[in-house]
Amino acid sequence: MKNKTLKCGDFLFKQGQVSTEMFYIEKGKVAILCKDSKDQNVPVTTVEAGNFIGEFAFFDQLERTASVMALEEVSLKVIDQSHIDEFGANARFVIRKLIEKMKSMNQQIAETEEERRLRERMKRAA
């Protein structure tokens, strides 16, 4: 696997780019940013060392749904298609199923968060 280093403020990738790699964060922290209605990058969350990023678009072979920016010096392992192919077709199937499960869980979390915000708005309005 290749290594990659980012300095604070560097973008790893930007929303809308085609996916060819995913990454494992060895050291540091990144911000996940999404475009708002004014086309401005808005922080959504942070991801720290010990986590993968970019896996959804990589396995689905879609455009990136968010941008990733280093919040400090970041060391990454770069995983491309050749690394996945080495694992074989069965591993790819298992990985796809895990990704589907994570997407479902993320959707449930987002829906729960939206419900919480709605309840808070209703309390304030009352």
Secondary structure, DSSP 8 states (H G I E B T S, - for coil): -EEEEE-TT-EEE-TT-B--EEEEEEESEEEEEEE-TTS-EEEEEEEETT-EESHHHHHHT-B-SSEEEESS-EEEEEEEHHHHHHH-HHHHHHHHHHHHHHHHHHHHHHHHHHHHHHHHHHHHH-
